[in-house]
């Protein structure tokens, strides 16, 4: 009579080791997930702040264009009335051109901030026109 007994002595130790490795990998993945979530939150907050700042810049630039337009009109009126020469008109035109350039730049920054927010929210793939308000 012959018999054979098989007892997996080392199998339990191997399973415990595998469990510890799996737990360590799970902890690592959770830490990576937490880091990614924190980064997304930070990106969204930064993008919102940039959007608010650029909106204020657009508002100020638009106001500057309005003011320089009024200054140009006043300079032209003074020139037409013969009170002044054309130098103030020329200077007012230059100021208006600079104000318009700043306004265009601020609009660009504002649109860039909108796209940055859309990207931070994960929505900037194909519907960027929604965020820019374009056609």
SVG drawing of the C-alpha trace seen along z (x, -y; Angstrom):
<svg xmlns="http://www.w3.org/2000/svg" viewBox="-23 -129 30 131">
<polyline fill="none" stroke="black" stroke-width="0.4" points="0.0,0.0 1.3,-3.3 -0.1,-6.8 0.7,-10.3 -0.1,-13.3 0.2,-16.8 0.1,-19.8 0.7,-23.2 3.0,-24.5 4.5,-27.3 1.3,-28.2 -0.2,-30.1 3.0,-32.2 2.9,-32.9 -0.7,-34.0 0.0,-36.3 2.9,-37.9 0.7,-38.4 -2.0,-40.0 0.6,-42.4 1.8,-43.3 -1.7,-43.9 -2.5,-46.0 0.6,-48.1 -0.3,-48.6 -3.8,-49.6 -2.5,-52.2 -0.2,-53.5 -3.1,-53.8 -5.3,-55.5 -2.5,-58.0 -2.1,-58.7 -5.9,-59.2 -5.9,-61.6 -3.0,-63.5 -4.8,-63.7 -8.0,-64.9 -6.1,-67.6 -4.4,-68.7 -7.7,-68.9 -9.3,-70.9 -6.2,-73.3 -6.4,-73.6 -10.1,-74.4 -9.6,-77.0 -6.7,-78.6 -8.7,-78.7 -11.7,-80.3 -9.4,-83.0 -7.8,-83.6 -11.2,-83.9 -12.4,-86.4 -9.2,-88.5 -9.4,-88.5 -13.1,-89.5 -12.1,-92.5 -9.3,-93.3 -11.8,-93.2 -14.1,-95.5 -11.3,-98.0 -10.0,-97.9 -13.4,-98.5 -13.8,-101.5 -10.4,-102.8 -11.6,-102.5 -14.7,-104.5 -12.7,-107.2 -10.1,-107.6 -13.0,-107.7 -14.5,-110.6 -11.1,-112.3 -10.7,-112.0 -14.1,-113.4 -13.3,-116.4 -10.0,-117.0 -11.7,-116.9 -14.3,-119.3 -11.7,-121.7 -9.8,-121.5 -13.0,-122.0 -13.8,-125.1 -10.3,-126.5 -9.3,-126.4 -6.5,-123.9 -4.2,-122.5 -4.2,-119.0 -1.5,-117.7 -4.0,-116.8 -6.2,-115.1 -3.2,-113.0 -2.3,-112.1 -5.9,-111.2 -6.0,-108.9 -2.7,-107.2 -4.2,-106.8 -7.4,-105.3 -5.4,-102.9 -3.4,-101.7 -6.6,-101.3 -8.1,-99.2 -4.9,-97.1 -5.2,-96.5 -8.8,-95.7 -8.1,-93.1 -5.3,-91.6 -7.6,-91.5 -10.3,-89.7 -7.7,-87.2 -6.6,-86.6 -10.3,-86.2 -10.9,-83.6 -7.8,-81.8 -8.9,-81.7 -12.3,-80.3 -10.6,-77.6 -8.3,-76.9 -11.3,-76.5 -13.0,-74.2 -9.8,-72.1 -9.5,-71.9 -13.1,-70.7 -12.4,-68.2 -14.9,-69.7 -12.6,-71.4 -12.4,-68.6 -14.9,-69.4 -17.2,-72.1 -14.7,-75.0 -17.1,-77.3 -19.5,-77.0 -16.9,-78.5 -15.8,-81.2 -19.3,-82.2 -18.4,-82.0 -20.1,-80.6"/>
</svg>
